[in-house]
Amino acid sequence: MEKGRLEAFTDGVIAVIITIMVLELKPPHDASWQSLLDNWPIMLSYILSFIYVGIYWNNHHHLLHLAESVNGKVMWANLHFLFWLSLFPFVTSWLNEAQPVPSPVPAALYGFVLLMAALSWIPLMQSLIACNGPQSDLRKALRNDWK
C-alpha cells in the first residue's frame, strides 16, 4: 500500500470525528449571550477535544511525510490509533451530559481515552520506524521523541 492512501484514509476518519463532535454541540435554547456563556463547560470540552484531534492529525501528517513506505503492521497500528481517536466524540458528549458539573465516571473515561490515544501513538511510530529502517529519515527525526 502506498503511504498516501493511508494518510488519505486517516484524514477522512479524522474529518468524520471532528464533524461528529461539532454535531453533538447543541445550541442554547435562549437567544442571548448569557445562555451561550452558561454553556462554557461544554464549549471548553469541545475545544479541548478539537485541539487534541488537531494535534494528532498534524503529527500524523508529519510522521507520514518522513516515511518512505508502509506495511501491514503500520496499517494495524494506524487503525489502533484511529480507534481511540474515534471515541473522542462519544466521551466528549458523555462528559457534557452531566454539565454543569461533570460526573466522575465520564470524566475518568474521557481521561482514559486521551491516555490510550497517546499510548497508541507509540506502536504507530515503532512500526513505521521498523518498516522504513533504522537509518531512515524518520528514525533520525524521532530519535528520542516521546510526544
N, CA, C and O atoms as CSV, one atom per row, in Angstrom:
chain,resi,resn,atom,element,x,y,z
A,1,MET,N,N,0.852,-1.181,0.000
A,1,MET,CA,C,0.000,0.000,0.000
A,1,MET,C,C,0.890,1.235,0.000
A,1,MET,O,O,1.937,1.269,0.646
A,2,GLU,N,N,0.458,2.227,-0.725
A,2,GLU,CA,C,1.186,3.490,-0.737
A,2,GLU,C,C,0.855,4.274,0.526
A,2,GLU,O,O,-0.262,4.215,1.040
A,3,LYS,N,N,1.842,5.003,1.010
A,3,LYS,CA,C,1.620,5.771,2.241
A,3,LYS,C,C,0.563,6.848,2.046
A,3,LYS,O,O,-0.107,7.237,3.003
A,4,GLY,N,N,0.403,7.338,0.809
A,4,GLY,CA,C,-0.603,8.357,0.528
A,4,GLY,C,C,-2.018,7.869,0.785
A,4,GLY,O,O,-2.876,8.635,1.223
A,5,ARG,N,N,-2.261,6.589,0.511
A,5,ARG,CA,C,-3.595,6.025,0.771
A,5,ARG,C,C,-3.869,5.969,2.265
A,5,ARG,O,O,-4.979,6.266,2.709
A,6,LEU,N,N,-2.862,5.590,3.039
A,6,LEU,CA,C,-3.017,5.537,4.499
A,6,LEU,C,C,-3.270,6.932,5.054
A,6,LEU,O,O,-4.113,7.120,5.931
A,7,GLU,N,N,-2.537,7.897,4.538
A,7,GLU,CA,C,-2.717,9.270,5.000
A,7,GLU,C,C,-4.103,9.799,4.615
A,7,GLU,O,O,-4.750,10.474,5.416
A,8,ALA,N,N,-4.557,9.501,3.410
A,8,ALA,CA,C,-5.885,9.950,2.972
A,8,ALA,C,C,-6.987,9.297,3.808
A,8,ALA,O,O,-7.957,9.953,4.185
A,9,PHE,N,N,-6.832,8.001,4.094
A,9,PHE,CA,C,-7.812,7.313,4.930
A,9,PHE,C,C,-7.867,7.945,6.315
A,9,PHE,O,O,-8.947,8.210,6.843
A,10,THR,N,N,-6.709,8.181,6.893
A,10,THR,CA,C,-6.645,8.787,8.230
A,10,THR,C,C,-7.250,10.181,8.214
A,10,THR,O,O,-7.997,10.542,9.124
A,11,ASP,N,N,-6.936,10.972,7.188
A,11,ASP,CA,C,-7.521,12.311,7.079
A,11,ASP,C,C,-9.045,12.239,7.038
A,11,ASP,O,O,-9.723,13.045,7.675
A,12,GLY,N,N,-9.586,11.273,6.287
A,12,GLY,CA,C,-11.037,11.116,6.202
A,12,GLY,C,C,-11.655,10.744,7.537
A,12,GLY,O,O,-12.685,11.295,7.923
A,13,VAL,N,N,-11.028,9.809,8.245
A,13,VAL,CA,C,-11.552,9.395,9.555
A,13,VAL,C,C,-11.516,10.567,10.527
A,13,VAL,O,O,-12.470,10.783,11.274
A,14,ILE,N,N,-10.434,11.315,10.522
A,14,ILE,CA,C,-10.319,12.458,11.439
A,14,ILE,C,C,-11.347,13.529,11.079
A,14,ILE,O,O,-11.910,14.166,11.970
A,15,ALA,N,N,-11.596,13.731,9.799
A,15,ALA,CA,C,-12.624,14.699,9.395
A,15,ALA,C,C,-14.001,14.277,9.908
A,15,ALA,O,O,-14.782,15.115,10.357
A,16,VAL,N,N,-14.295,12.989,9.841
A,16,VAL,CA,C,-15.573,12.485,10.357
A,16,VAL,C,C,-15.636,12.662,11.875
A,16,VAL,O,O,-16.678,13.050,12.404
A,17,ILE,N,N,-14.546,12.387,12.579
A,17,ILE,CA,C,-14.504,12.543,14.041
A,17,ILE,C,C,-14.826,13.983,14.421
A,17,ILE,O,O,-15.645,14.227,15.308
A,18,ILE,N,N,-14.184,14.932,13.755
A,18,ILE,CA,C,-14.432,16.348,14.058
A,18,ILE,C,C,-15.873,16.726,13.718
A,18,ILE,O,O,-16.512,17.474,14.457
A,19,THR,N,N,-16.375,16.214,12.614
A,19,THR,CA,C,-17.762,16.506,12.223
A,19,THR,C,C,-18.743,15.984,13.265
A,19,THR,O,O,-19.683,16.685,13.639
A,20,ILE,N,N,-18.534,14.773,13.731
A,20,ILE,CA,C,-19.430,14.210,14.755
A,20,ILE,C,C,-19.357,15.033,16.034
A,20,ILE,O,O,-20.379,15.289,16.671
A,21,MET,N,N,-18.149,15.449,16.410
A,21,MET,CA,C,-18.019,16.244,17.639
A,21,MET,C,C,-18.795,17.551,17.534
A,21,MET,O,O,-19.477,17.941,18.482
A,22,VAL,N,N,-18.701,18.234,16.388
A,22,VAL,CA,C,-19.397,19.516,16.272
A,22,VAL,C,C,-20.907,19.305,16.170
A,22,VAL,O,O,-21.674,20.155,16.622
A,23,LEU,N,N,-21.344,18.196,15.589
A,23,LEU,CA,C,-22.780,17.934,15.518
A,23,LEU,C,C,-23.381,17.604,16.881
A,23,LEU,O,O,-24.588,17.736,17.083
A,24,GLU,N,N,-22.537,17.178,17.806
A,24,GLU,CA,C,-23.007,16.893,19.164
A,24,GLU,C,C,-23.231,18.174,19.969
A,24,GLU,O,O,-23.893,18.144,21.007
A,25,LEU,N,N,-22.684,19.299,19.500
A,25,LEU,CA,C,-22.909,20.569,20.195
A,25,LEU,C,C,-24.345,21.011,19.966
A,25,LEU,O,O,-24.799,21.115,18.827
A,26,LYS,N,N,-25.032,21.261,21.022
A,26,LYS,CA,C,-26.429,21.721,20.930
A,26,LYS,C,C,-26.473,23.223,21.197
A,26,LYS,O,O,-25.891,23.699,22.172
A,27,PRO,N,N,-27.157,23.965,20.337
A,27,PRO,CA,C,-27.244,25.408,20.581
A,27,PRO,C,C,-28.114,25.695,21.807
A,27,PRO,O,O,-29.002,24.910,22.141
A,28,PRO,N,N,-27.857,26.813,22.468
A,28,PRO,CA,C,-28.699,27.179,23.620
A,28,PRO,C,C,-30.137,27.429,23.164
A,28,PRO,O,O,-30.382,27.808,22.019
A,29,HIS,N,N,-31.068,27.213,24.068
A,29,HIS,CA,C,-32.486,27.413,23.740
A,29,HIS,C,C,-32.868,28.889,23.751
A,29,HIS,O,O,-33.837,29.293,23.110
A,30,ASP,N,N,-32.117,29.666,24.465
A,30,ASP,CA,C,-32.382,31.095,24.568
A,30,ASP,C,C,-31.422,31.847,23.640
A,30,ASP,O,O,-30.252,31.480,23.531
A,31,ALA,N,N,-31.906,32.883,22.982
A,31,ALA,CA,C,-31.086,33.656,22.051
A,31,ALA,C,C,-30.416,34.829,22.755
A,31,ALA,O,O,-30.667,35.989,22.428
A,32,SER,N,N,-29.568,34.516,23.719
A,32,SER,CA,C,-28.865,35.574,24.445
A,32,SER,C,C,-27.412,35.168,24.652
A,32,SER,O,O,-27.056,33.990,24.617
A,33,TRP,N,N,-26.585,36.192,24.870
A,33,TRP,CA,C,-25.167,35.925,25.147
A,33,TRP,C,C,-25.012,35.151,26.448
A,33,TRP,O,O,-24.135,34.297,26.574
A,34,GLN,N,N,-25.872,35.458,27.411
A,34,GLN,CA,C,-25.774,34.801,28.707
A,34,GLN,C,C,-26.010,33.292,28.585
A,34,GLN,O,O,-25.316,32.500,29.223
A,35,SER,N,N,-26.980,32.899,27.772
A,35,SER,CA,C,-27.238,31.468,27.637
A,35,SER,C,C,-26.077,30.782,26.917
A,35,SER,O,O,-25.794,29.612,27.175
A,36,LEU,N,N,-25.410,31.493,26.027
A,36,LEU,CA,C,-24.219,30.942,25.389
A,36,LEU,C,C,-23.085,30.817,26.406
A,36,LEU,O,O,-22.376,29.811,26.431
A,37,LEU,N,N,-22.918,31.833,27.236
A,37,LEU,CA,C,-21.877,31.788,28.273
A,37,LEU,C,C,-22.158,30.725,29.327
A,37,LEU,O,O,-21.231,30.184,29.929
A,38,ASP,N,N,-23.418,30.428,29.550
A,38,ASP,CA,C,-23.771,29.378,30.514
A,38,ASP,C,C,-23.310,28.001,30.041
A,38,ASP,O,O,-23.168,27.081,30.847
A,39,ASN,N,N,-23.077,27.860,28.744
A,39,ASN,CA,C,-22.612,26.590,28.181
A,39,ASN,C,C,-21.092,26.514,28.068
A,39,ASN,O,O,-20.572,25.684,27.322
A,40,TRP,N,N,-20.373,27.364,28.794
A,40,TRP,CA,C,-18.918,27.392,28.653
A,40,TRP,C,C,-18.243,26.049,28.945
A,40,TRP,O,O,-17.256,25.740,28.278
A,41,PRO,N,N,-18.709,25.226,29.901
A,41,PRO,CA,C,-18.023,23.939,30.102
A,41,PRO,C,C,-18.140,23.022,28.883
A,41,PRO,O,O,-17.207,22.290,28.554
A,42,ILE,N,N,-19.286,23.071,28.225
A,42,ILE,CA,C,-19.490,22.240,27.038
A,42,ILE,C,C,-18.585,22.717,25.911
A,42,ILE,O,O,-17.953,21.908,25.231
A,43,MET,N,N,-18.523,24.023,25.715
A,43,MET,CA,C,-17.649,24.568,24.680
A,43,MET,C,C,-16.180,24.274,24.994
A,43,MET,O,O,-15.394,23.984,24.092
A,44,LEU,N,N,-15.820,24.349,26.253
A,44,LEU,CA,C,-14.433,24.079,26.642
A,44,LEU,C,C,-14.045,22.628,26.345
A,44,LEU,O,O,-12.949,22.367,25.849
A,45,SER,N,N,-14.932,21.698,26.645
A,45,SER,CA,C,-14.625,20.291,26.373
A,45,SER,C,C,-14.542,20.037,24.869
A,45,SER,O,O,-13.714,19.243,24.421
A,46,TYR,N,N,-15.392,20.702,24.090
A,46,TYR,CA,C,-15.312,20.570,22.630
A,46,TYR,C,C,-13.987,21.140,22.123
A,46,TYR,O,O,-13.307,20.509,21.313
A,47,ILE,N,N,-13.625,22.314,22.590
A,47,ILE,CA,C,-12.370,22.952,22.152
A,47,ILE,C,C,-11.176,22.080,22.520
A,47,ILE,O,O,-10.265,21.900,21.712
A,48,LEU,N,N,-11.176,21.538,23.734
A,48,LEU,CA,C,-10.085,20.666,24.165
A,48,LEU,C,C,-9.995,19.427,23.275
A,48,LEU,O,O,-8.906,19.057,22.836
A,49,SER,N,N,-11.117,18.793,23.009
A,49,SER,CA,C,-11.131,17.603,22.155
A,49,SER,C,C,-10.705,17.954,20.731
A,49,SER,O,O,-9.959,17.201,20.104
A,50,PHE,N,N,-11.167,19.077,20.224
A,50,PHE,CA,C,-10.796,19.515,18.880
A,50,PHE,C,C,-9.288,19.747,18.790
A,50,PHE,O,O,-8.653,19.352,17.812
A,51,ILE,N,N,-8.725,20.379,19.800
A,51,ILE,CA,C,-7.282,20.633,19.813
A,51,ILE,C,C,-6.510,19.319,19.843
A,51,ILE,O,O,-5.532,19.160,19.112
A,52,TYR,N,N,-6.934,18.383,20.676
A,52,TYR,CA,C,-6.264,17.078,20.725
A,52,TYR,C,C,-6.290,16.401,19.356
A,52,TYR,O,O,-5.258,15.937,18.869
A,53,VAL,N,N,-7.454,16.346,18.746
A,53,VAL,CA,C,-7.578,15.703,17.433
A,53,VAL,C,C,-6.715,16.449,16.413
A,53,VAL,O,O,-6.046,15.828,15.588
A,54,GLY,N,N,-6.733,17.758,16.472
A,54,GLY,CA,C,-5.915,18.560,15.555
A,54,GLY,C,C,-4.424,18.311,15.717
A,54,GLY,O,O,-3.695,18.230,14.728
A,55,ILE,N,N,-3.977,18.193,16.937
A,55,ILE,CA,C,-2.560,17.909,17.192
A,55,ILE,C,C,-2.193,16.541,16.634
A,55,ILE,O,O,-1.155,16.385,15.991
A,56,TYR,N,N,-3.050,15.547,16.881
A,56,TYR,CA,C,-2.774,14.212,16.347
A,56,TYR,C,C,-2.768,14.215,14.822
A,56,TYR,O,O,-1.918,13.569,14.210
A,57,TRP,N,N,-3.698,14.927,14.205
A,57,TRP,CA,C,-3.742,14.999,12.749
A,57,TRP,C,C,-2.459,15.628,12.204
A,57,TRP,O,O,-1.871,15.128,11.245
A,58,ASN,N,N,-2.037,16.721,12.821
A,58,ASN,CA,C,-0.821,17.415,12.398
A,58,ASN,C,C,0.405,16.515,12.570
A,58,ASN,O,O,1.229,16.408,11.661
A,59,ASN,N,N,0.524,15.875,13.721
A,59,ASN,CA,C,1.664,14.988,13.970
A,59,ASN,C,C,1.654,13.790,13.020
A,59,ASN,O,O,2.706,13.358,12.549
A,60,HIS,N,N,0.469,13.259,12.743
A,60,HIS,CA,C,0.344,12.121,11.821
A,60,HIS,C,C,0.826,12.531,10.429
A,60,HIS,O,O,1.536,11.778,9.763
A,61,HIS,N,N,0.438,13.714,10.003
A,61,HIS,CA,C,0.866,14.216,8.703
A,61,HIS,C,C,2.393,14.294,8.630
A,61,HIS,O,O,2.993,13.844,7.654
A,62,HIS,N,N,3.017,14.862,9.656
A,62,HIS,CA,C,4.476,14.989,9.671
A,62,HIS,C,C,5.161,13.626,9.763
A,62,HIS,O,O,6.210,13.406,9.159
A,63,LEU,N,N,4.559,12.726,10.518
A,63,LEU,CA,C,5.121,11.382,10.659
A,63,LEU,C,C,5.128,10.664,9.306
A,63,LEU,O,O,6.142,10.084,8.917
A,64,LEU,N,N,4.011,10.703,8.596
A,64,LEU,CA,C,3.942,10.018,7.305
A,64,LEU,C,C,4.735,10.737,6.221
A,64,LEU,O,O,5.170,10.114,5.252
A,65,HIS,N,N,4.923,12.036,6.378
A,65,HIS,CA,C,5.736,12.769,5.413
A,65,HIS,C,C,7.172,12.237,5.399
A,65,HIS,O,O,7.810,12.195,4.347
A,66,LEU,N,N,7.671,11.838,6.554
A,66,LEU,CA,C,9.042,11.324,6.657
A,66,LEU,C,C,9.154,9.857,6.262
A,66,LEU,O,O,10.250,9.372,5.978
A,67,ALA,N,N,8.034,9.152,6.243
A,67,ALA,CA,C,8.063,7.719,5.927
A,67,ALA,C,C,8.180,7.513,4.421
A,67,ALA,O,O,7.632,8.274,3.624
A,68,GLU,N,N,8.902,6.475,4.059
A,68,GLU,CA,C,9.029,6.095,2.641
A,68,GLU,C,C,7.950,5.087,2.264
A,68,GLU,O,O,7.428,5.113,1.149
A,69,SER,N,N,7.617,4.196,3.204
A,69,SER,CA,C,6.667,3.127,2.892
A,69,SER,C,C,5.892,2.726,4.138
A,69,SER,O,O,6.249,3.082,5.261
A,70,VAL,N,N,4.827,1.977,3.907
A,70,VAL,CA,C,4.026,1.411,4.988
A,70,VAL,C,C,3.809,-0.068,4.687
A,70,VAL,O,O,3.919,-0.504,3.542
A,71,ASN,N,N,3.500,-0.828,5.729
A,71,ASN,CA,C,3.200,-2.255,5.559
A,71,ASN,C,C,1.989,-2.605,6.417
A,71,ASN,O,O,1.337,-1.721,6.973
A,72,GLY,N,N,1.692,-3.895,6.520
A,72,GLY,CA,C,0.528,-4.337,7.281
A,72,GLY,C,C,0.584,-3.956,8.748
A,72,GLY,O,O,-0.433,-3.572,9.327
A,73,LYS,N,N,1.759,-4.056,9.358
A,73,LYS,CA,C,1.877,-3.684,10.774
A,73,LYS,C,C,1.580,-2.200,10.983
A,73,LYS,O,O,0.935,-1.821,11.960
A,74,VAL,N,N,2.049,-1.377,10.070
A,74,VAL,CA,C,1.771,0.059,10.156
A,74,VAL,C,C,0.265,0.301,10.021
A,74,VAL,O,O,-0.309,1.112,10.747
A,75,MET,N,N,-0.359,-0.405,9.091
A,75,MET,CA,C,-1.799,-0.228,8.894
A,75,MET,C,C,-2.578,-0.612,10.145
A,75,MET,O,O,-3.511,0.092,10.531
A,76,TRP,N,N,-2.209,-1.721,10.784
A,76,TRP,CA,C,-2.906,-2.139,12.010
A,76,TRP,C,C,-2.641,-1.175,13.159
A,76,TRP,O,O,-3.544,-0.864,13.936
A,77,ALA,N,N,-1.399,-0.701,13.263
A,77,ALA,CA,C,-1.078,0.279,14.313
A,77,ALA,C,C,-1.854,1.569,14.079
A,77,ALA,O,O,-2.307,2.206,15.030
A,78,ASN,N,N,-2.009,1.954,12.817
A,78,ASN,CA,C,-2.765,3.155,12.485
A,78,ASN,C,C,-4.247,2.979,12.832
A,78,ASN,O,O,-4.880,3.898,13.351
A,79,LEU,N,N,-4.794,1.797,12.544
A,79,LEU,CA,C,-6.192,1.528,12.917
A,79,LEU,C,C,-6.381,1.551,14.428
A,79,LEU,O,O,-7.393,2.048,14.921
A,80,HIS,N,N,-5.410,1.015,15.164
A,80,HIS,CA,C,-5.466,1.050,16.623
A,80,HIS,C,C,-5.507,2.501,17.103
A,80,HIS,O,O,-6.296,2.848,17.982
A,81,PHE,N,N,-4.661,3.333,16.530
A,81,PHE,CA,C,-4.626,4.754,16.855
A,81,PHE,C,C,-5.969,5.416,16.520
A,81,PHE,O,O,-6.514,6.171,17.326
A,82,LEU,N,N,-6.495,5.126,15.326
A,82,LEU,CA,C,-7.770,5.729,14.915
A,82,LEU,C,C,-8.940,5.249,15.767
A,82,LEU,O,O,-9.903,5.988,15.971
A,83,PHE,N,N,-8.862,4.022,16.262
A,83,PHE,CA,C,-9.919,3.529,17.149
A,83,PHE,C,C,-10.062,4.435,18.364
A,83,PHE,O,O,-11.170,4.837,18.720
A,84,TRP,N,N,-8.939,4.756,19.000
A,84,TRP,CA,C,-9.006,5.588,20.199
A,84,TRP,C,C,-9.449,7.006,19.858
A,84,TRP,O,O,-10.196,7.624,20.617
A,85,LEU,N,N,-8.989,7.522,18.717
A,85,LEU,CA,C,-9.460,8.851,18.313
A,85,LEU,C,C,-10.963,8.838,18.034
A,85,LEU,O,O,-11.656,9.814,18.321
A,86,SER,N,N,-11.462,7.745,17.480
A,86,SER,CA,C,-12.882,7.674,17.137
A,86,SER,C,C,-13.783,7.716,18.366
A,86,SER,O,O,-14.978,7.986,18.247
A,87,LEU,N,N,-13.229,7.455,19.530
A,87,LEU,CA,C,-14.022,7.515,20.763
A,87,LEU,C,C,-14.132,8.936,21.324
A,87,LEU,O,O,-14.918,9.177,22.240
A,88,PHE,N,N,-13.355,9.876,20.785
A,88,PHE,CA,C,-13.408,11.254,21.284
A,88,PHE,C,C,-14.817,11.844,21.234
A,88,PHE,O,O,-15.243,12.435,22.226
A,89,PRO,N,N,-15.564,11.718,20.134
A,89,PRO,CA,C,-16.919,12.297,20.137
A,89,PRO,C,C,-17.821,11.704,21.217
A,89,PRO,O,O,-18.586,12.427,21.855
A,90,PHE,N,N,-17.731,10.393,21.422
A,90,PHE,CA,C,-18.563,9.737,22.433
A,90,PHE,C,C,-18.229,10.234,23.837
A,90,PHE,O,O,-19.118,10.647,24.581
A,91,VAL,N,N,-16.938,10.193,24.199
A,91,VAL,CA,C,-16.589,10.574,25.572
A,91,VAL,C,C,-16.779,12.066,25.802
A,91,VAL,O,O,-17.112,12.479,26.913
A,92,THR,N,N,-16.574,12.882,24.771
A,92,THR,CA,C,-16.813,14.324,24.914
A,92,THR,C,C,-18.299,14.580,25.139
A,92,THR,O,O,-18.676,15.383,25.992
A,93,SER,N,N,-19.133,13.896,24.373
A,93,SER,CA,C,-20.583,14.055,24.525
A,93,SER,C,C,-21.060,13.572,25.889
A,93,SER,O,O,-21.871,14.231,26.539
A,94,TRP,N,N,-20.550,12.416,26.320
A,94,TRP,CA,C,-20.964,11.882,27.623
A,94,TRP,C,C,-20.514,12.792,28.755
A,94,TRP,O,O,-21.247,13.001,29.721
A,95,LEU,N,N,-19.322,13.327,28.636
A,95,LEU,CA,C,-18.818,14.274,29.636
A,95,LEU,C,C,-19.747,15.483,29.725
A,95,LEU,O,O,-19.988,16.008,30.812
A,96,ASN,N,N,-20.260,15.917,28.594
A,96,ASN,CA,C,-21.125,17.098,28.562
A,96,ASN,C,C,-22.541,16.830,29.052
A,96,ASN,O,O,-23.245,17.766,29.432
A,97,GLU,N,N,-22.969,15.583,29.052
A,97,GLU,CA,C,-24.319,15.247,29.514
A,97,GLU,C,C,-24.510,15.583,30.989
A,97,GLU,O,O,-25.623,15.890,31.416
A,98,ALA,N,N,-23.458,15.529,31.753
A,98,ALA,CA,C,-23.559,15.740,33.203
A,98,ALA,C,C,-23.269,17.187,33.592
A,98,ALA,O,O,-23.035,17.466,34.768
A,99,GLN,N,N,-23.279,18.098,32.647
A,99,GLN,CA,C,-22.976,19.502,32.955
A,99,GLN,C,C,-24.088,20.096,33.797
A,99,GLN,O,O,-25.224,19.636,33.680
A,100,PRO,N,N,-23.841,21.073,34.625
A,100,PRO,CA,C,-22.653,21.908,34.692
A,100,PRO,C,C,-21.479,21.297,35.460
A,100,PRO,O,O,-20.367,21.818,35.385
A,101,VAL,N,N,-21.700,20.209,36.193
A,101,VAL,CA,C,-20.594,19.572,36.911
A,101,VAL,C,C,-20.411,18.169,36.347
A,101,VAL,O,O,-21.312,17.339,36.466
A,102,PRO,N,N,-19.244,17.884,35.725
A,102,PRO,CA,C,-19.064,16.550,35.145
A,102,PRO,C,C,-19.025,15.466,36.210
A,102,PRO,O,O,-18.468,15.658,37.291
A,103,SER,N,N,-19.618,14.336,35.891
A,103,SER,CA,C,-19.608,13.187,36.790
A,103,SER,C,C,-18.247,12.510,36.738
A,103,SER,O,O,-17.541,12.616,35.735
A,104,PRO,N,N,-17.870,11.813,37.810
A,104,PRO,CA,C,-16.547,11.174,37.848
A,104,PRO,C,C,-16.346,10.089,36.786
A,104,PRO,O,O,-15.255,9.977,36.226
A,105,VAL,N,N,-17.372,9.295,36.504
A,105,VAL,CA,C,-17.192,8.193,35.544
A,105,VAL,C,C,-16.964,8.722,34.127
A,105,VAL,O,O,-16.008,8.291,33.483
A,106,PRO,N,N,-17.796,9.639,33.604
A,106,PRO,CA,C,-17.499,10.171,32.272
A,106,PRO,C,C,-16.161,10.914,32.209
A,106,PRO,O,O,-15.455,10.836,31.204
A,107,ALA,N,N,-15.813,11.631,33.278
A,107,ALA,CA,C,-14.531,12.347,33.296
A,107,ALA,C,C,-13.365,11.363,33.288
A,107,ALA,O,O,-12.365,11.585,32.605
A,108,ALA,N,N,-13.495,10.276,34.046
A,108,ALA,CA,C,-12.435,9.261,34.068
A,108,ALA,C,C,-12.310,8.577,32.712
A,108,ALA,O,O,-11.200,8.328,32.241
A,109,LEU,N,N,-13.439,8.273,32.085
A,109,LEU,CA,C,-13.384,7.638,30.770
A,109,LEU,C,C,-12.794,8.586,29.729
A,109,LEU,O,O,-12.043,8.156,28.853
A,110,TYR,N,N,-13.127,9.856,29.818
A,110,TYR,CA,C,-12.549,10.862,28.920
A,110,TYR,C,C,-11.022,10.862,29.057
A,110,TYR,O,O,-10.300,10.831,28.061
A,111,GLY,N,N,-10.551,10.898,30.289
A,111,GLY,CA,C,-9.105,10.861,30.528
A,111,GLY,C,C,-8.471,9.571,30.046
A,111,GLY,O,O,-7.366,9.583,29.505
A,112,PHE,N,N,-9.165,8.457,30.240
A,112,PHE,CA,C,-8.648,7.163,29.799
A,112,PHE,C,C,-8.505,7.119,28.278
A,112,PHE,O,O,-7.504,6.624,27.759
A,113,VAL,N,N,-9.505,7.636,27.568
A,113,VAL,CA,C,-9.441,7.646,26.104
A,113,VAL,C,C,-8.306,8.554,25.629
A,113,VAL,O,O,-7.603,8.218,24.676
A,114,LEU,N,N,-8.124,9.696,26.286
A,114,LEU,CA,C,-6.992,10.566,25.938
A,114,LEU,C,C,-5.661,9.836,26.155
A,114,LEU,O,O,-4.755,9.925,25.326
A,115,LEU,N,N,-5.553,9.121,27.263
A,115,LEU,CA,C,-4.333,8.363,27.557
A,115,LEU,C,C,-4.100,7.268,26.524
A,115,LEU,O,O,-2.981,7.095,26.042
A,116,MET,N,N,-5.144,6.534,26.186
A,116,MET,CA,C,-4.990,5.439,25.234
A,116,MET,C,C,-4.647,5.948,23.833
A,116,MET,O,O,-3.899,5.296,23.104
A,117,ALA,N,N,-5.180,7.088,23.457
A,117,ALA,CA,C,-4.807,7.681,22.164
A,117,ALA,C,C,-3.315,8.015,22.165
A,117,ALA,O,O,-2.614,7.775,21.182
A,118,ALA,N,N,-2.844,8.568,23.277
A,118,ALA,CA,C,-1.412,8.896,23.381
A,118,ALA,C,C,-0.563,7.628,23.346
A,118,ALA,O,O,0.464,7.587,22.668
A,119,LEU,N,N,-0.984,6.600,24.070
A,119,LEU,CA,C,-0.208,5.354,24.096
A,119,LEU,C,C,-0.250,4.628,22.755
A,119,LEU,O,O,0.708,3.944,22.396
A,120,SER,N,N,-1.341,4.767,22.016
A,120,SER,CA,C,-1.438,4.099,20.713
A,120,SER,C,C,-0.513,4.736,19.682
A,120,SER,O,O,-0.240,4.141,18.640
A,121,TRP,N,N,-0.043,5.910,19.961
A,121,TRP,CA,C,0.899,6.590,19.073
A,121,TRP,C,C,2.256,5.868,19.068
A,121,TRP,O,O,2.955,5.860,18.055
A,122,ILE,N,N,2.615,5.272,20.189
A,122,ILE,CA,C,3.922,4.606,20.312
A,122,ILE,C,C,4.063,3.438,19.342
A,122,ILE,O,O,5.053,3.398,18.612
A,123,PRO,N,N,3.117,2.471,19.291
A,123,PRO,CA,C,3.277,1.393,18.313
A,123,PRO,C,C,3.216,1.884,16.865
A,123,PRO,O,O,3.828,1.283,15.983
A,124,LEU,N,N,2.486,2.962,16.619
A,124,LEU,CA,C,2.453,3.513,15.272
A,124,LEU,C,C,3.838,4.011,14.871
A,124,LEU,O,O,4.314,3.715,13.775
A,125,MET,N,N,4.483,4.765,15.758
A,125,MET,CA,C,5.847,5.237,15.477
A,125,MET,C,C,6.811,4.072,15.329
A,125,MET,O,O,7.623,4.045,14.404
A,126,GLN,N,N,6.722,3.106,16.245
A,126,GLN,CA,C,7.644,1.971,16.200
A,126,GLN,C,C,7.472,1.147,14.932
A,126,GLN,O,O,8.462,0.723,14.336
A,127,SER,N,N,6.239,0.915,14.513
A,127,SER,CA,C,6.021,0.123,13.302
A,127,SER,C,C,6.476,0.879,12.057
A,127,SER,O,O,6.988,0.270,11.118
A,128,LEU,N,N,6.296,2.186,12.039
A,128,LEU,CA,C,6.785,2.971,10.908
A,128,LEU,C,C,8.312,2.957,10.843
A,128,LEU,O,O,8.889,2.850,9.761
A,129,ILE,N,N,8.958,3.065,11.991
A,129,ILE,CA,C,10.424,3.014,12.029
A,129,ILE,C,C,10.907,1.652,11.563
A,129,ILE,O,O,11.840,1.567,10.765
A,130,ALA,N,N,10.282,0.579,12.054
A,130,ALA,CA,C,10.682,-0.776,11.652
A,130,ALA,C,C,10.477,-0.979,10.155
A,130,ALA,O,O,11.300,-1.625,9.506
A,131,CYS,N,N,9.412,-0.448,9.605
A,131,CYS,CA,C,9.110,-0.608,8.183
A,131,CYS,C,C,10.092,0.171,7.310
A,131,CYS,O,O,10.433,-0.267,6.212
A,132,ASN,N,N,10.545,1.321,7.798
A,132,ASN,CA,C,11.399,2.194,6.998
A,132,ASN,C,C,12.884,2.046,7.289
A,132,ASN,O,O,13.711,2.631,6.590
A,133,GLY,N,N,13.230,1.283,8.295
A,133,GLY,CA,C,14.631,1.003,8.571
A,133,GLY,C,C,15.253,1.936,9.585
A,133,GLY,O,O,14.824,3.079,9.743
A,134,PRO,N,N,16.275,1.436,10.277
A,134,PRO,CA,C,16.905,2.211,11.342
A,134,PRO,C,C,17.698,3.423,10.840
A,134,PRO,O,O,17.997,4.325,11.622
A,135,GLN,N,N,18.037,3.456,9.566
A,135,GLN,CA,C,18.798,4.580,9.022
A,135,GLN,C,C,17.911,5.578,8.271
A,135,GLN,O,O,18.416,6.487,7.612
A,136,SER,N,N,16.613,5.408,8.370
A,136,SER,CA,C,15.689,6.267,7.626
A,136,SER,C,C,15.634,7.677,8.227
A,136,SER,O,O,16.000,7.904,9.380
A,137,ASP,N,N,15.167,8.603,7.405
A,137,ASP,CA,C,14.968,9.982,7.885
A,137,ASP,C,C,13.973,10.006,9.034
A,137,ASP,O,O,14.076,10.833,9.940
A,138,LEU,N,N,13.013,9.097,8.990
A,138,LEU,CA,C,12.011,9.001,10.049
A,138,LEU,C,C,12.671,8.687,11.385
A,138,LEU,O,O,12.387,9.340,12.389
A,139,ARG,N,N,13.552,7.689,11.399
A,139,ARG,CA,C,14.238,7.294,12.641
A,139,ARG,C,C,15.114,8.423,13.159
A,139,ARG,O,O,15.164,8.680,14.362
A,140,LYS,N,N,15.797,9.086,12.256
A,140,LYS,CA,C,16.668,10.205,12.661
A,140,LYS,C,C,15.855,11.344,13.272
A,140,LYS,O,O,16.289,11.968,14.240
A,141,ALA,N,N,14.679,11.615,12.707
A,141,ALA,CA,C,13.848,12.699,13.198
A,141,ALA,C,C,13.209,12.382,14.551
A,141,ALA,O,O,12.928,13.289,15.335
A,142,LEU,N,N,12.983,11.100,14.821
A,142,LEU,CA,C,12.274,10.706,16.041
A,142,LEU,C,C,13.186,10.201,17.146
A,142,LEU,O,O,12.695,9.692,18.154
A,143,ARG,N,N,14.464,10.323,16.993
A,143,ARG,CA,C,15.437,9.765,17.943
A,143,ARG,C,C,14.898,9.514,19.340
A,143,ARG,O,O,14.661,8.364,19.709
A,144,ASN,N,N,14.706,10.534,20.098
A,144,ASN,CA,C,14.224,10.371,21.486
A,144,ASN,C,C,12.903,11.102,21.697
A,144,ASN,O,O,12.649,11.651,22.769
A,145,ASP,N,N,12.076,11.102,20.677
A,145,ASP,CA,C,10.810,11.819,20.739
A,145,ASP,C,C,9.763,10.994,21.481
A,145,ASP,O,O,9.391,9.909,21.033
A,146,TRP,N,N,9.289,11.506,22.611
A,146,TRP,CA,C,8.270,10.822,23.432
A,146,TRP,C,C,7.012,11.660,23.521
A,146,TRP,O,O,6.439,11.783,24.604
A,147,LYS,N,N,6.558,12.244,22.412
A,147,LYS,CA,C,5.348,13.077,22.444
A,147,LYS,C,C,4.180,12.301,22.974
A,147,LYS,O,O,3.077,12.837,23.073
